[in-house]
């Protein structure tokens, strides 16, 4: 029977820790920007520019 009390205490301790972590994340701004991740896929990547005057074909062969 004493094991039940230990398990209940541990579960309450873990639940409190997760609640504190959630409140901390919310107050630090973790969930503020919910718009940008949904449109990030629409932005184009920057093209790889040639280095030191190489042509695009030369820079691809070097990789």
Buried (B, 14 or more C-beta within 10 A) or exposed (E): EEEEEEEEEEEEEEEEEEEEEEEEEEEEEEEEEEEEEEEEEEEEEEEEEEEEEEEEEEBEEEE
